[in-house]
Amino acid sequence: MAGSFDIFVTADKNLRYQQNLSRITVAIVVLNAVNTKLSTLKPLVKDVLTQMDGLEAGMILEVVASPPQDQV
């Protein structure tokens, strides 16, 4: 992945606890949502795109989904 990509986007909320991220040479974006359905994750893309320019290698950004309207 290193050398080919600048940002790794994942929905794995436990990645930081399962992997040694100290040697990672990319930024990591964690999509934190109730499930991984496209309809759930799609609204997070805008947040990712607006914050992407400020990311640097080794940084971890967690983008949290708002709860569904019927659960507010």
N, C-alpha and C positions, 0 to 999 in steps of 0.2 A: 504494500500500500504506500509506503514511504517513497517519495520521489515521483509518484504518479498522481497523488491526490493531496489536497490541502486540508480538506474537511471530511470527517467520517460522521455520517448521520445514522443514528440507531434508535430503536425503541427499547433497547435493553437497559432498564433502569439499574441493573446490578452490575453493569460492566466495570464500573470503577472499583468494585469490591472483588471481582473475579479475575481481573487482569492487572499486571504490573504496568501502570500507565506512565511511570516516570521516564521511560525511554521512547514514548510515542512522539513521532515527529509531525503529527497532524493535529488539528483542532478536532474536538469531539463535540457533537451536538446530540443530546439525549432528548428524545421526544417523550414526554411524560404524559400519558393519557390513560383512560380507563381500559382501552383495548387498542388493537393495532389495525382496526378497519380503516380503509382509505377515507371514508366519510368522517371519521374521528380525527385522523391525522392531518387531513388536507387543510383545515383552518390554521394549523400551526406553521404552515409554510411561510406565510407573510411575516411572522415573528422571526423565523430563521433568516429570511432574506434581509430584513432590516438590521439584524445584529451580526450578519456574516462578515462585513467589512472590518469589524473590530476584533475578530478572532485571530489568534496567533497560535503557532504550534505549541502543543502541550496544554492549551486551555480546554476546559470543559464547560459547555453551556447547556443548561437544562431549560427546555421550553415546556412549560406546564400548560395543559389544556384547561380551559374553563369547564366547570361541570355542566352537563346537559341542562337545558332550561327546565325540564321536568323534575330535576333533582335539586333545584335551588330553593 
